[in-house]
Amino acid sequence: MVIVVMGVSGSGKTTVGTALARRLGVQYAEADEFHPPENVAKMSSGTPLNDDDRWPWLQAIAVWIREHQQTGGVVTSSALKRKYRDVLQTGGDVFFVHLDGTRELIAERLAGRKGHFMPAALLDSQIADLEPLQPDEPGVVLDIEAEPDEIVEAAVRATR
C-alpha cells in the first residue's frame, strides 16, 4: 500500500509525509517534484492550476504509486478533488491521510514559510476546490493542530 498525505498547501504534508515514511521505513516522494515547470511558473505567478494543468501531474504521481506497490511508500499530493484522488488510485492500493485544519492556522503557516513557489494568495482557491474524503474512499482525516509526531502515530494506527 502507498499512503498519500493530502491537504491544502500549508497543511503540513511535507513534514508529516517525511516523518511517516521514516516511521514506516518506506520511500518518500514530494508531489511538488512531479509538477512540470509550466505548473510551477503558473503557481509562482499567483495563478491557480486548472484541471488540465493537474492531469499530467496526477498521472505521474499515480505511476510512482504503481512502482511502489510492493515496497510501500508515502507521497504527498494536495488531492483536492475526488476525481484527482480517483486518478491517484489508478496506481494501486492507496490510503489517504487528509491533513485538515482551520483556514486561519494554515494561513499563519503559509505566511511564515520561506522559499516555496506556492504563494499564500492561492490558499482560498485550494480551500474552495477541496472536496472532503467520502465514506467509500480509503483514508482518515487528521487535525493539524496536533503535533506532527502525534499525527504520524494516528496515521499509522489508521492504516492497520
Number of C-alpha atoms within 10 A of each C-alpha: 17 26 25 28 30 25 26 25 21 23 26 21 26 21 15 24 26 21 19 26 19 15 13 14 13 15 16 20 20 17 21 18 11 17 18 13 9 10 19 18 14 15 16 15 12 15 16 19 15 9 12 8 15 15 13 14 18 23 18 17 27 22 14 19 27 20 15 19 15 11 11 20 25 28 25 25 27 22 27 20 15 15 12 17 21 14 17 24 22 14 20 18 17 24 20 27 28 26 22 18 19 11 15 9 14 20 18 12 15 20 13 9 13 8 6 11 14 22 19 19 15 17 19 14 13 18 14 9 13 16 14 15 19 10 8 6 15 16 20 18 18 18 14 20 15 11 10 17 14 15 20 24 13 15 23 15 9 16 14 5
